[in-house]
């Protein structure tokens, strides 16, 4: 499941970098709220003529809760997400967009994954609003 989580963030980076929104295969790694939120947020950014380039670095996810004995097995993961190398650019000029200096670029995020017939899927991401 940790490998799926890392691939989820690789596909997220592709989604935000592509103004057409077609360059990512996020559905292979996400579903439910996580997929809907990512697609909506990326579409909003692209509608503002913004793209995100660079890498998202996922720390070592720690399983904080696991429920394998239920109808849809699930687990909660906590990790440090590092977006310090993820640049927000104007899609037309490719120039960096100014961002608040107080924004967190390395923060704790908690996610829920479920095991679907096709494999593990991220269904929810919850940034915790604190640095790591």
Buried (B, 14 or more C-beta within 10 A) or exposed (E): BBEBBBBBBBBBBBBBBBBEBEEBEBEBBBBBBBBEEBBEEBEEBBEEEBBBBBBBBBBEBEEEEEEEEEEEBBBBBBBBBBBEEBBBBEBEEEEEBEEEEEEBEEBBBBBBBBBEEEEBBBBBBBEEEEEB
